[in-house]
Amino acid sequence: MIYWFTGQPGAGKSTLAMALKSVLKTQQQSVVHLDGEELRDIMGNTDYGESGRVANIRSGQKLAAKLEGEGISVIASFVSPYRAMREELKQKHRVVEIYVHTSAIRGREKYHAKNYEPPLSNFVDIDTTHVGVEECVGRILAAARSWQPA
């Protein structure tokens, strides 16, 4: 299974991804967390324009697909602003898309993607404004248990 966290910087994607990873590890699952910023560092991608974002997302998607194909649960936390790219991944692989958002000011707003496209269907909606990490992870796990392909 691929758990694809998407949303603006500061919404809580990485925090929830790390909490989910901890829970899955206690269930004896092989799990890897792919973080968009860490992947940028590894690949030397400092381009935050559309072409740089597309390259970073494609790299993350290819790596996630490979790992998932090897039986590893993948947790990916990327801004991934382009809906079509996320939908393409969902059509080809076992993906739970998790849209993380908040109305809280968390100091990362200057890094927001100007043209972010929120998901429209087949996703888990997580508003972290007033909900704690444990409850959010519970919602994600419940959605994964009832997951149906797109």
N, C-alpha and C positions, 0 to 999 in steps of 0.2 A: 504494500500500500504506500502511496505517496500522499503525504499531508502537505499541501501547498498553501502556506500562509502568504497573503497578499494584503497590502494596505500602505498607507502613507507612513513615513518615518515617525517614530514616537508613539505609534498607536498601541504597541505591545507585542508585535509579531515575534521578536526574538525571545522575549520573556516567556511568552506562552509556548514557543517552540522548545525551549530548554525544559520547561516544566513537563510538557508532553513526553519529551525524550526520557526524563527521569521515570515517569509512570510506565512507559513501555519497557524500559530496562528492568523494572521490578517484575514485569510479566515475562521475563526471560526472552524478550524479543531482541533480535539483532537490529540495531537502529543507528542511523547516521543523521546528523544535522548538517545541512548545507545552508550557509548564511550568505546572502548576496554581497555584503561588504567584504567578508573574508574571501569569497571567490574572486572578487575584483582585485584584492591584494595579491592572491596567488597568480592570477592571469596577467597582472600588470595593466588592468583596464581602468584608466582614470577618466574616461570619456563618459560624462553624465548626459550627453545629448542623446537623441533618439537612437542613433546607430550604436553607441556604446551601451545603452540600456538593452537593446535587442541582443547584442553579442553576449552580454552577461547573462541574460535570461536564457538564451539558447544553450549556453554552456551548462547552466544549472539544470535545465530540463534534460539535456542529454545525459549528464552524470546521474541525475535522479532516476531516469529510465533504466540505465545500465544497472545501477545498484538494486532497484526494485526487481529487475529481471533475475538477479542473483539471489532473491529471497530476503533482501534486507529492507526493513521499513525505513522510508526516507522522510525526514521532516525538513522542508525547505522554507526559509523565510527570506523573501525577496519583495521589494516594492512591486515589481512586475506590473507596471501601469497599463499594459496593453491587453485588453480583454480577449482579442482574437488569439493571442499566443497562449493564454491560459486555457481557452476553450479547445484549442488544438491539442494541447497536452491531455486534457480530460477525455477527448475522443479516442486517444490512442493508448491510454494507460489507466490503471486503477488509481484515481486521484480524488481525494477529498479536498476541495478548495475551501479555504477558511479566510473570509474577509474580515480583517481586524480594523476597527476604526474607533475613534473617540472624539468627543467634543472638548476634552480637557486640553489645556495648554501645557505642553511638556518640553518646550524648548527645542524641538527639532523641526519646527514649521518652515524654517528657511531652506530645508532640504526637500520639501515636498515636490513631487512630480506635478508639474502644471497641468498636464493633460491625462491625469489618472482616470481610468475607466472602471468604475465599480462593477462587480459581477451582476448579472441579471437573473441567472437561474442556476440550479443545482450547486448550491454553496451553503456553507455554514456561516451565519451572520453573527459576529461577535463584537459587541460594543463594550469596550473596556472602561467606559467612563465611570460607571458605578458598580461594576461586577469584579469580584476577586479572581485571582489566577486559578484557584482550585475549581470554582464553579465553571469558568470558561473551559478548562481542560475536560471537565465532566461532560459538558455539552459537545465538545469535539469528539470524545470517545463514543458518546451515544450516537452521534451522526455516523461515525465510522462503522459501528455495529449494524446500522440499518442502511449502509451505503448501497446504492444501486447505480450501475453505470449510466452515463449520460446518454 
